[in-house]
Amino acid sequence: MNQIEVNQSNNCSFNLPKATVLLIKRDPFQRLGLCKILSQQNSLTIHDCADSFTGLRLAQRYQPDVIILDLEFLVASDFELNEQLKEQSSQSKLIVCGQQLERETVLKVYSISAGYYLEDGDISKLLLAIANTYEGSIYVHPKTSKLLSTNLLLPVSSSRLDSLAPKELDALKHLIAGKDYQEIGQSMCISSHTVRNYISGIVKKLGLKNRTQAVVVAVCGGLLAEAQ
């Protein structure tokens, strides 16, 4: 099978980049099926495993460009697994794949700057997700776009940010600049665990549900200009 050229709805097309992909997925039949399809793309180098422990080791060993992670693993770790993967392979970009379309789950996935491939059997969407993720964009599956836009369009007031402590504001500025917890911690000379506590406190003080909403509030409140 030759390399697939994926056609998008706007009649543009793209070729898959030359990339290393790590697939961490539990179901052996589905995992091996995906591996077979992805391995047939000439530009992709595929590694795979069926558990998160092995996935962390492979991430450290191969430093993949893109990691495709089973949603079940991420949820089971209370979303800590993405931080662990970042520690092992800081440059890897993450795609989460799963069947669920629950609002909170999807929002949490995007809040960790991961793409979300809804497993609907359309392999072209997965290839599109890989290409977009490799280029630095967050892949938004068509079925999740309305859910995200509804959640992110919040009526906000910059005065809500006045309740935050100076260090919380500093952490928030780093967050909207695109830094992960480890990078924020290095910039502020604190641990990534402390950063996580700051962000959790921010979400609670602002009466929000997740850090995605906190970023929206910060941007609408003018913090983006200060962060740049």
C-alpha positions in Angstrom: 0.0 0.0 0.0 1.4 3.4 -1.0 1.5 6.4 1.3 -2.0 7.8 1.7 -2.8 11.3 0.6 -5.6 12.5 2.7 -8.2 14.8 1.1 -9.9 17.4 3.3 -13.3 18.9 2.8 -11.9 22.0 1.3 -10.3 20.0 -1.5 -6.8 20.6 -0.2 -4.6 17.6 0.5 -1.5 16.9 2.4 1.1 14.2 2.7 2.0 12.6 6.0 5.2 13.9 7.6 8.3 11.7 8.2 7.5 10.9 11.8 8.0 8.4 14.6 4.7 7.3 16.2 4.2 5.5 19.5 0.9 3.7 19.9 -0.1 2.9 23.5 -3.4 1.0 23.3 -4.9 -1.9 25.3 -7.0 -3.8 22.8 -4.5 -6.1 21.0 -6.7 -6.6 17.9 -7.5 -3.0 17.4 -3.9 -1.9 18.3 -2.3 -4.3 15.8 -4.8 -3.4 13.2 -3.9 0.3 13.6 -0.2 -0.6 13.6 -0.6 -2.4 10.3 -2.4 0.5 8.7 0.0 3.1 10.0 3.1 1.0 9.2 1.9 0.9 5.5 2.5 4.7 5.3 6.0 5.0 4.0 6.9 8.1 6.1 5.8 6.7 9.5 7.9 4.6 11.9 5.6 2.8 14.3 6.2 1.4 17.8 3.5 0.0 19.9 2.6 -1.5 23.3 -0.4 -2.6 25.3 0.2 -0.9 28.7 1.2 2.5 30.1 4.3 1.2 31.9 5.9 -0.1 28.7 4.7 3.0 26.9 6.7 5.3 29.3 9.8 3.2 28.6 9.3 3.3 24.9 8.7 7.0 25.0 12.0 7.5 26.7 13.8 5.2 24.4 12.5 6.3 21.0 11.5 10.0 21.7 8.5 9.7 19.3 7.2 12.8 17.4 3.6 11.7 18.1 2.2 9.5 20.8 -1.3 8.0 20.3 -2.7 7.2 23.7 -5.7 5.1 24.7 -8.2 7.2 26.5 -8.7 4.4 29.1 -5.1 4.7 30.2 -5.4 8.5 30.6 -8.6 8.3 32.6 -7.3 5.5 34.8 -4.3 7.7 35.7 -6.6 10.7 36.5 -4.9 12.4 33.6 -1.4 12.2 35.3 -0.1 9.9 32.5 0.3 12.8 30.1 2.7 14.6 32.5 4.7 11.3 32.9 5.0 11.0 29.1 6.2 14.5 28.9 8.9 13.8 31.4 10.1 10.8 29.4 9.8 12.5 26.0 9.3 16.3 26.3 9.0 17.0 22.6 6.4 14.4 21.9 2.9 15.6 20.9 -0.1 13.7 22.1 -3.3 12.3 20.4 -5.8 10.6 22.6 -8.1 8.0 21.0 -11.3 6.7 22.5 -15.0 6.0 21.9 -16.3 8.4 24.6 -17.8 11.8 23.7 -18.6 12.9 27.2 -18.3 16.6 27.7 -16.0 16.6 30.7 -13.7 13.9 29.3 -13.3 15.7 26.0 -12.6 19.0 27.6 -10.0 17.5 29.9 -8.3 16.0 26.8 -8.0 19.3 25.1 -7.0 21.1 28.3 -3.8 19.1 28.3 -3.1 20.2 24.7 -3.8 16.9 23.2 -5.8 16.1 20.0 -8.7 13.7 20.3 -9.4 11.0 17.7 -12.9 9.7 18.2 -12.6 6.0 17.1 -15.3 6.1 14.3 -13.5 3.8 11.9 -12.4 6.6 9.6 -8.6 6.1 9.3 -8.2 9.3 7.3 -9.2 11.3 10.4 -6.4 9.6 12.4 -3.9 10.3 9.7 -5.1 13.9 9.6 -4.7 14.0 13.4 -1.1 12.8 13.1 -0.2 15.3 10.5 -1.9 18.2 12.3 -0.3 17.2 15.7 3.1 16.8 14.1 2.9 20.4 12.7 2.0 21.7 16.2 -1.8 22.1 15.9 -4.3 20.4 18.2 -6.6 18.1 16.1 -10.3 18.7 16.8 -12.5 15.8 15.6 -15.6 17.1 13.8 -17.9 15.7 16.4 -16.2 17.5 19.2 -15.9 21.0 17.6 -19.5 22.1 18.6 -19.0 20.8 22.1 -15.7 22.8 22.5 -17.1 26.0 21.0 -20.1 25.9 23.3 -17.9 25.5 26.3 -15.3 28.0 25.4 -17.6 30.9 24.6 -18.0 32.1 28.1 -19.3 35.5 29.3 -16.3 36.7 31.3 -15.1 39.8 33.1 -11.5 40.8 33.7 -12.4 41.7 37.3 -12.7 37.9 38.1 -8.9 37.8 37.8 -8.5 40.2 40.8 -9.1 37.3 43.2 -5.9 35.6 42.1 -2.6 35.8 44.1 0.4 37.2 42.2 2.0 33.8 41.9 -1.3 32.3 40.5 -1.4 35.1 37.9 2.2 34.5 37.0 1.5 30.7 36.5 -1.6 31.6 34.4 0.4 33.9 32.2 2.9 31.1 31.6 0.0 28.6 30.9 -1.6 30.8 28.2 1.9 31.2 26.6 1.7 27.5 25.9 4.1 26.1 28.6 3.5 22.8 30.3 3.7 22.4 34.1 7.3 21.4 34.1 8.3 24.4 31.9 6.2 26.7 34.2 7.9 25.3 37.2 11.3 25.9 35.7 10.4 29.5 34.9 9.0 30.2 38.4 11.6 28.1 40.2 9.0 25.8 41.8 8.0 22.2 41.3 5.5 21.0 38.6 3.4 19.7 41.5 3.2 23.2 43.0 2.3 24.6 39.5 -0.5 22.0 39.3 -1.8 23.2 42.7 -1.7 26.8 41.5 -3.7 26.0 38.4 -6.2 24.0 40.4 -6.6 26.9 42.8 -7.2 29.3 39.9 -9.9 27.1 38.4 -11.6 26.9 41.8 -11.4 30.6 42.6 -12.8 31.6 39.2 -15.7 29.2 39.6 -14.7 27.2 36.5 -14.5 23.6 35.6 -11.1 23.1 34.0 -7.9 24.8 33.0 -9.2 25.3 29.4 -11.9 27.6 30.7 -9.2 29.3 32.9 -7.2 30.0 29.8 -10.2 31.5 28.0 -11.0 33.8 31.0 -7.3 34.9 31.1 -7.2 35.7 27.4 -10.5 37.6 27.6 -9.2 39.4 30.7 -6.1 40.7 28.8 -3.4 38.5 30.3 -2.3 37.2 26.8 -0.8 40.6 26.0 1.1 40.5 29.2 2.3 37.0 28.6 3.8 37.8 25.2 
